[in-house]
Amino acid sequence: MRYIGQWLTRVKGLIERGRARPAVVLGLSLGGLLVAIAMTGIAGLAINQNVNDITQRALEHDVNLEDEGDDLRAAILDLRHYHRDLYYRGPNAPDAMQQHSKAYMDLQEQLGDYAEIEIDTNAGVVRPAEMRAMSDAYYQAFMPAIDLYYVDRNTFNIASGQGLNILHEMERAAQEIDRLGEQRAEASLANVDEANKQARVILLSVLGGLVLVGAGLVWAAIRVVAQIRHLYEAQQAASAQLSEALQAKNDFIADASHELRTPLTVLRGNAEAGLAIENACVHREILEEIVSESSRMTRLVEDLLFLARSDASSLPLNIEAAAAEPLLLELSERAKVLVQRSDGTLVTGLTGFGTLNVDIARIEQAVMILVDNAAKYSPPGGKVRLNSSSWKDDFIIEVVDEGPGMRKEDIPLIFERFHRLDKVRNRRLGGAGLGLAIAKTIIDAHQGRIDVHSRLGDGTTMRIHLPLTRTPGAESTAGSPKKVLELAS
């Protein structure tokens, strides 16, 4: 309850500030709609059950009482008719006794049906037991006297009169039963009509509530849609502004990089010229530092210009078909020199072959970045492995170092620009944090990928996957064994 109270207080505050009014109205309308639907269903079931009960009672009791009163009275009148026929024609008349006996049996059957109806004690009509007693009295008074019709006519006439009086009383009682049934049937049908009227009123009220809830729902939906449209337009405008800002940033980096290259080249050229003119110059150390730093700055400017072009989707690629095996052999020679500069040893295992559609210079750049990274992070005298293989439709280039490795959570970050896991060491080694970003950009532009596998203390393995070109009609032999070329320096 405490959480519900806090939620209601918060919603009230939002409503007062007008920020969540359409959403709250929409929520309340949906809730009200569900409640109204549930109430409509419950009310409909209750009304239907009530009408069904009233109708069932009217059919099973009140209307049935009226029908039984009619049938009972008709049976009594039939018996009285055949009684009089017997009186005037005599028991020897054709079918007289048979018809009288049949009429009496029909009366007994109707009395049995009447007994099955529950009659209130204060209903004011003759009960089934009393009607049965009157029928028995008729039988006892008249039936024995039939045999005296031709012997003692006077006794027969007296018994006949007694029987007719009993039948008259029974007919009057049946008439009262019929009248009671009519009254109760009319009352029941009136109750059914009243229940139907109440049902219509309730259903119309619920329908009106549904209309109001639906109107609120439509209003809230319109407001919410308007807000969504407004947010969409604002998002589109923000997106356009962001695109313009990114384009402006890329243009600035590209322009700045282009403008910086010339003065850096002049600066380095002048410093190199100074070193060449006088070998024992007192400023030699300063000039060498200028040459080194200007070279580093030139490389940084080139890297920034490359990334700016890739961001602008205008990365220049000179795609050509190249055999993978000789490409990796040539790369291994350059990689060998690069690793030796870091006092390391390059070990190669080149088994991959096939045809690649690539920009050879850019692929060499990406591989050299990975090799240079591996050489810098490997310990002095450590080994850097350069392997290649073919597997299915991929040509795989693998660079393995013996460095300190990385934590699992740091691996997704290494391809971010200017991100350096060990900032102090990278600064000492001269890294700017752009090399891996450039390598990934190049490989992505070739529809390839770079996988990284590393653990602390176990070194790092980086794999470049490049798609092989299928030659029509040629069977793929990717992954088949081939002699491994081992080179050690």
N, C-alpha and C positions, 0 to 999 in steps of 0.2 A: 504493500500500500504506500510505503514511503517513496518508492521509485515512481509509482504512478502519480503521486502528488507532485513530485519534482518535475516530471514530464509535463503535467498539465500547467504548472507554473511557468515553465519555459515556453510552452506553446502560447500561453496568454500574453507573455511579454513580447513574443514575436508578432502576435496579432495587433497588440497595442502600437508597436512600431510600424505596422502595415507591411512588413516584409514578407510574411508568410500567409497573408490573408487568402489569396487564391488557392494556395496549396491546402490550407486548412479547410476552406470551404469545399474543395474537391474531395478531401478525405472524409469530411463530415457527410457530404452528399453521398459518397459511395457507401459509407457506413449506414446512413439513413436508408439508402436504397436497399441494402441487404436486409436491414431490420424490417423495412416495409414489405419486402418480398416474403420474409419469414412470417411476419404477422398476417399477411394475406393468405399464405398457405395454412397457417394455424386456424385463422378465422374461417377460411373456406372449409377446412376439415370439420371444425366444430359446428358450423352452420349445416353442413351436409349431414353430419351425424344427428343433429337435432331434428332436421326435417325428416330424415330417414326414420328416426324413432317415432315421431308423431305419425308419419304415414303408415309405418308398420303397425302401430297400435290401432290406428283407425281401421286398417284392413283386417287385422287379426281379431279385433274385439268388437269395436263399435259397428263397423259395416257388416261384419259377420253376424253380430247380434240382430241387426235389421233383417238380414237374409234368412237367418234361422227362424225369426218371428214370422216372416212371410211363409216359409215352407211349413212351419208347424200349423199355422192357421189354415193353409190350403189342405193339409192332411186331415185336419179336424173337419173341415167343410166337406171333403170327399167322403169321410166316414159317415157324416150326418146324411149326406145324399143317399148313400147305399143303405143306410139304416131306414130311411123313409121308403126307399124302393122296396125293401124287404117287408116293411109294414103294409104297404098297399098291395103288393103282388104275392106275398107269401113266400115262405122258404122253398117251396117246390118250383117256383118260377125259374126258367133257365138262367143259369149263372148268377142268381141272386145271392146265394150263400158264398159262392166263390169270390165275387166282387167285394162283398162285405168283409170277408176274411182278409182279402188282400189289402183293403183300405185300412183295416185295423193294424196289420203288420207294417204298413207304411208309416202309420202314426207312431208305432213303437220305435221305428228307425229314426224318425225325426226327433222323438223324445231323447233318444241316445245322443244325437248330435247336439241337442240343446244342453244336455248335461255336461258336455265337454267345454262349454263356455263358462268362464268364471263370472258369477253374478254377485255384486255387492249385496250385503245383507240389508242395507237401507236403500236399495234401488227402487223399491215400491212395486215390484212385479212378482208374479208367482214363480217360485224357484223350481228347478227341475224335479226335485223329489216330490214336491206337491203336485206337479203336473203328472208325474208317474202314478201317484196315489189316485188322482182323479181318473186316469185311464184304467187303472185296476178296478176302481169302483164301478165304472161303466161296464167293464167286462162281467163283473160279478152280478150286476143288476140285470143286464139285458141278455147276455148269451144263454143262460140256462132257460130263459123263458121262450126262446125260439121254438123249442120242441113242443110248447103248449099252444102254438098258433092255431092248430086245427082241433085241439082238444079243449082248451080253456082260453077262449079268446079274451075274456075280460082280464084274466091274470096277465096275459101277454100284453094287452094294451097298457095296463098299469106299469109293467116293467119297461115297455117302450117309452112311455112318458118320462119315467125316471132317467132312462139313458139319454133321451134328447135333452133333458135339463142339464145333465152332466156335460154333454157335448157343448151345450150353449155356454156354460160356465168356462169350459176349456177354450172355446172360441173367443170369448171376451178376454180371457187371460192372454191368449196368443196375440190378440189385437194390442193389448197393453205392451207386450214384449216388443212387437213390431214398432209401436209408437216410440218406445224408449230407444230402440235401435236407431230409428230415424233421427231422434234428437241428438243422440251421442255421435252419430255419423256426421251430422251437420256441424256439431261443435268441433269434432276432430278436423274436418275439412277446413273449418274456419281457422283452427290453430295452424294447419298447414299453410294457409294463405298468409296468416300473420307472420309465421316463421319465414316464409318467402319474402315478405315485405321487409322484415328486419334484415334478412340476408342481403337484399338489394341495397338497403341503406348502408349497411356495414361495408359492403363491397364498393359502393360508390364513394364512401368516405375514404377507404383505403386507396382507391383509384385516384381520388383527388390528392391524397398525400403523395402518391407516386408521381403524379404530374408535377407537384411542387418540388419534390426531390429531384426529378429529372430536369426541371428548369434550373435549379441550383447547380446540378451537375454540368449542364450545358454551359452555364455562365462561367463556372470554375474552369471547365475544359478550355473555353475560349480564352480566358485570362492566362491560363498556363501555357497554351499554345502561343499566345502573344509574347509571353515572357521568354519562351524557348526561342521564338523567332528573333526577339531582341538580343538574347544571348548569342545566338548563332551569328547574327550580323556583327555583334561586337567582337566575336571570336574571329570572324572573317577579316574584320578591319585590323585586329591585333595581328593576325597571321600575315596580312599584307604588309603591315608595318615591320613585323619581324623579318619577313623576306627582304624588304628593302634595306633593313639594318644589316642583315647578313651579307647582302650583295654589296652594300657600301663597305662593310668590313673586308670582304674579299677583294673588292676593287682597291681599297686602301693598301692592303698587304701586297697585292700584286704591283701597284704603282710604287709603293715604298721600296719593295724589293728590287724592282727594276731601276729605280733612281739610286739605290745604294750600291748596286753592283759597280757602276762606273767609278765613283770616288774610292771605293775599296780597292779596285783594280789599280787605280793611279797610286794610291797609298802604298800598296804592296810593291808595285813596280819601282817606285822611287826608293823604297827601302832596299830592294834587291840591287838596284843600281848603285846605291851608296856602298853596299857591301862589296860589290864587284870593283868599284873604283879604288878603294883603299882597304886592303886586307887587314892592316893593323890599326884601323880607325878606333879612336878612344870610345866612340859611341857604338861600337860593333854590337855589344850585348843588347842595347836598346833597339838597334835596327833589326836584329834577329827576332826580338820580341814583337816588333811591329809586323814583320813578315808572318810570324806564326799566328798572331791574333787576327790579322787581316785575312789570312787564309781560312781560319776558323769562322770568321764573320761571313766570308764569302759563301762558305758551305751552308751556314745557317740561312743566309738570304736565299740561296738556291732552294733549300728545303722549304722555306716559307712560300716561295713563289710556286713550287710544285704543288703544295697542299692547297694554296689558293685556287690554282687552276683546276685541281680535282674537285674542290667544293663547287666550283662554277660549272661542273659537268663538262668541262672542256679539256680533260686530260689528254694531251697528245700522245697517241700510240701508233707506232709503225708496225702493224701486224704483218708477220710473214711466217711461212711454214719453216720449221726447223727440226732437224733430227735431234732427239733428246740426248742420245748417248754422247756424240761429239760436243754438244753444248755443255754437258756436265763435265766432260774431260777438260775443256777449256776453262770452265769456271774453277775447277779444282786447282789449276795452276795459279790462277790469281788469288784464290783463297789461301793457298800454301804460303805465298809471299806475305799476305795480310796477317796470317797467324804467326809467322816467324817474327814479324815486327813486335809482337807482344810476348816474345820469348816462349812460344808454344810450339806444339807439334800437330800437324794436320794428318789425320788418318781417313782414308776414303774407302768406301765400299759401293761402287757404282755398278748396279745390275739393271737399272731401268733402261728401257728403250721404247721407241715409238715416235710418233710425229706430233709436234706441238704447233699450234697457231698462236704465236706470241710476239710481243715486242722484245727482242733479244736483249737490248740494252737495259730495258726496265726490269726484266727478270733477273739479269745479272746484278743490277742495283739492289733488288730485294734480297737476293741470296747473299750478297756481300754484306748487307746490313746485318743479317742474322749471324754470319760468320764473324764479323767484326765484334758484334755483341758477345758471342760465345768466347772469343779470344780475350776480350777485356775482362770478363768475369771468371775465366778459368785461372787457377793458380799458376805462378811461374813454372815453366817446364811441363805444364799440363797438356792434355790432349784435347783436340777438337775434332769431332768426327763429322764428315760430310758423306752422306749415303744417298743413294737414289734407287728407286724400284718402280715397277709397274704393277698395278693391281686393278683388274677389271678395266674401267674406263678412265682411271686416274694415273697420272705420273706423280710420284711422291719424291720430294727432296727433303731430306732430314738432316738437321744440324743439332749435334749433341755436344754439350760442354760438361766440364767437371767443376762447375762453380758451386756457390752455396745453395742454389735452389731458391724456391719461392713458396710462400704459404698459398694454400688453395684459394683463399679469399682475395689475394693480390693478383692472381692471374688475369681476371677480366679487366684489370685497370692498366695493364702494361701497354696496351695499344692506344691509350689516350694521349693526346698531344701534351708535351711538356711534363708528363707524369714520370717521376723517377722514384723507384722504391728506395734506393739508397742515395739520397741527395748529396751527401758528402763525398762518397766514392765517385758518383757520376761527375761531380764538379771537378774532381781530381783527374778523371779520365777524359774530361773534355766533352762529355755528352750533353746534348741540349734537350733530350727527351722527345725527339721527333723521328728518330730512325725507324722504330717499330711501327709508328703510325704511317710512315711513308711506305714501308714494306707491305703493310696490310692494304693500303690504298691501291698499290700496284696489283697485288694478287686478286683483290676484289674486282678490279677493272678487267681481269682476265677470267672472270667467273670461277675463280678458285677460292681456296680458303686456307687459313693457317690454324693448325691445332697446336696447343701448348700442353705439355705434360711435365710437371715439376713437383718436387718435394724438398723440404728443407734438408740440406746436407747431402742430397743425392743428385745435384746438378739439374739441368733443364734440357728437355728435348722439344724442338720446334719442327713441325712437319708442314711443308707446303704441298697442297694438293692442286694439281693443274689438270684440266680435262684433256685427254688425248684425242687426236683427230682420227676418225675411222676412215680407212681407205675403202671405197666401194669394191666389193667382190673379194676383198682380202680377209682372211680369217684372223681373228684377234689372237695374238699369242701373249697378251699381257699377263704377267705373273709367272711365265715359264722361267725355269732356272737358267742362269747364265753365269759365266765365270766372273768371280768378283775381282776387281782390280784394286789392289792394296798399294797405296802410296804413303810413304812415311818420310818426314823431313827431320 
